[in-house]
């Protein structure tokens, strides 16, 4: 019930503000992924992931390697979009590929609004200038 309520609240806020939502997808590579030769990994990305990201072109995608700094996670994918349902569609599509739970364990999904507190309190954001 808590997950549903949190999702409902997030959707309500998103629909009212129409701000970009940033989603941090925290993942850890599996031994099956690491057993693939680098060429096989890049082939999977090219054939399976690149077309999905192209289909969801309204989602900005960034990739961060963190395994040298974290024992818990190996990578962080940062997705940014103004289209919540496009993000939903991308996740559903990813779950139908070996990416989800076969090559990567999804440890956490952290959605948030950049400087959301500033909008809430009507103050200037503390973030560095862009």
Protein Blocks (a to p, Z undefined) as FASTA:
>chain_A
ZZmmmmmmmmmmmmmnopacdddddddddfklmmpcfklmmmmmmmmmmmmmmmmmmbcc
ddddfklmockbmbdcddddfblklmmmmmmmmmmpmknoplpccfbdcdddehklmmmn
opacfbdcZZ
